[in-house]
Amino acid sequence: MAEKKTRIVGVVLAWLLAAGAATLIGVVAVGAIGSGIVASPQQPLSAEEVDQRLAAPPPSDVPPAGEPTRTTRPSSPPPSKKPATKSFTSRGGNVVVRCSPFELVQTVPAQGFELDDVDERSDGGARVRFESDELRVEMHLSCRDGEPVSSTKTEAEDDDDD
């Protein structure tokens, strides 16, 4: 009988030791992730940072020192001005627009919203509609004097539309 109790105590102790080791490994792994040993994902850019990066001139094509360069003459004169690009943020999502000519570059719904409709108009503008269970956000986008402009209308979602 004593041998049976000793065996049960041994099994329980072995199980507790294994559970403790597994817990310790989990705590160490979470600590390693939190302390930056494992690479953290890149933070998303804000709308202002996107605008700044889009407005920045492209990197020059200057070859490294010591490499020969070739001079070529462009077949047509370079454009006088880079097309204006701007991102707009609303409760429903983000939209990126480029002018000269008008181009709807990107639409990204916000969390909890979905892209319901995109209507690109023949006059060089667009209407983008994002919807959630509670809200409808409509963005009207166009170009004015070569610059992207936006107006946004937000209204409560009507349950009768379904």
C-alpha positions in Angstrom: 0.0 0.0 0.0 2.8 2.4 0.8 4.4 1.6 -2.5 1.1 2.6 -4.3 1.0 5.9 -2.4 4.6 6.6 -3.3 3.9 6.0 -6.9 0.9 8.3 -6.9 2.8 11.1 -5.2 5.6 10.6 -7.8 3.2 10.9 -10.7 1.6 14.0 -9.1 5.0 15.6 -8.5 6.1 14.8 -12.1 2.9 16.3 -13.5 3.3 19.5 -11.3 6.9 19.8 -12.5 5.9 19.5 -16.2 3.1 22.1 -15.7 5.5 24.5 -14.0 8.1 24.1 -16.8 5.5 24.7 -19.5 4.3 27.8 -17.6 7.9 29.1 -17.2 8.5 28.6 -21.0 5.4 30.5 -21.8 6.2 33.4 -19.5 9.8 33.6 -21.0 8.4 33.6 -24.6 5.9 36.4 -23.9 8.6 38.4 -22.1 10.9 38.0 -25.1 8.2 39.3 -27.5 7.5 42.2 -25.2 11.1 43.2 -24.8 11.8 43.5 -28.5 13.9 40.4 -29.0 11.5 39.3 -31.7 11.0 42.0 -34.4 7.8 44.0 -33.9 5.6 44.9 -36.9 6.0 48.3 -38.5 3.6 50.9 -37.2 1.0 52.1 -39.7 1.4 55.6 -41.2 -0.9 58.4 -40.3 -2.7 60.3 -43.0 -0.3 63.2 -42.6 2.7 60.9 -43.0 1.2 59.4 -46.2 0.6 62.9 -47.6 4.3 63.8 -46.8 5.7 60.7 -48.4 3.5 61.1 -51.5 4.5 64.7 -51.9 8.3 63.9 -51.5 10.3 63.9 -54.7 11.2 60.4 -56.0 14.7 59.2 -55.3 17.2 60.2 -57.9 18.7 57.7 -60.3 22.3 58.7 -59.6 24.6 55.8 -60.1 27.1 54.9 -57.4 30.5 56.7 -57.6 32.9 55.1 -60.1 30.3 53.8 -62.5 30.0 55.4 -65.9 27.0 57.5 -66.7 25.1 57.8 -70.0 23.5 61.0 -71.0 20.2 60.6 -72.8 18.0 63.3 -74.2 14.3 62.9 -73.2 11.9 62.5 -76.2 9.5 65.0 -74.6 9.9 67.7 -72.0 9.4 66.6 -68.4 6.1 67.6 -66.9 6.2 70.9 -65.2 4.4 69.7 -62.1 3.9 66.4 -60.4 0.2 65.4 -60.1 -1.2 66.4 -56.7 -2.1 63.4 -54.5 -3.9 63.6 -51.2 -5.5 61.2 -48.7 -8.7 61.9 -46.9 -9.9 60.3 -43.7 -13.5 59.9 -42.5 -15.2 57.8 -39.9 -16.0 55.3 -42.7 -12.5 54.9 -44.1 -9.6 56.4 -46.0 -9.5 57.5 -49.7 -6.5 58.5 -51.7 -7.1 60.8 -54.7 -4.7 62.1 -57.5 -5.4 65.0 -59.8 -4.3 65.8 -63.4 -6.3 63.9 -64.4 -8.6 62.8 -61.5 -7.8 59.3 -60.3 -9.3 57.4 -57.3 -6.1 55.7 -56.2 -7.2 53.7 -53.1 -10.2 53.2 -50.8 -9.8 51.5 -47.4 -12.8 51.0 -45.1 -12.3 51.7 -41.4 -12.8 48.9 -38.9 -16.5 48.0 -38.7 -17.3 49.5 -42.1 -17.4 48.1 -45.6 -17.1 49.8 -49.0 -20.7 49.9 -50.2 -20.4 51.8 -53.5 -17.9 53.7 -55.7 -19.3 56.0 -58.4 -16.7 57.5 -60.6 -18.3 60.4 -62.5 -17.5 61.2 -66.1 -16.8 64.9 -65.1 -13.7 63.8 -63.2 -14.8 63.1 -59.7 -16.2 60.3 -57.6 -18.6 59.4 -54.8 -17.4 56.8 -52.3 -19.8 55.3 -49.7 -18.8 53.3 -46.6 -21.4 51.6 -44.4 -21.6 50.0 -41.0 -24.5 48.6 -39.1 -25.2 52.1 -37.7 -23.7 54.7 -40.1 -23.4 55.6 -43.8 -20.5 57.8 -44.7 -20.5 59.4 -48.2 -17.4 61.1 -49.5 -17.6 63.3 -52.6 -14.1 63.7 -54.2 -12.9 65.9 -57.0 -10.1 68.2 -58.2 -10.2 72.0 -57.8 -7.4 74.0 -59.4 -5.4 70.8 -59.8 -5.7 69.9 -56.1 -7.8 67.0 -54.6 -10.8 68.2 -52.5 -13.3 66.2 -50.5 -16.6 66.7 -48.7 -18.1 64.2 -46.4 -21.6 63.5 -45.2 -22.4 61.1 -42.4 -25.9 59.9 -41.5 -27.5 57.1 -39.4 -28.0 53.9 -41.3 -31.6 53.2 -42.1 -32.7 49.6 -41.3 -35.4 49.8 -44.0 -32.8 49.6 -46.8 -32.2 45.8 -46.4 
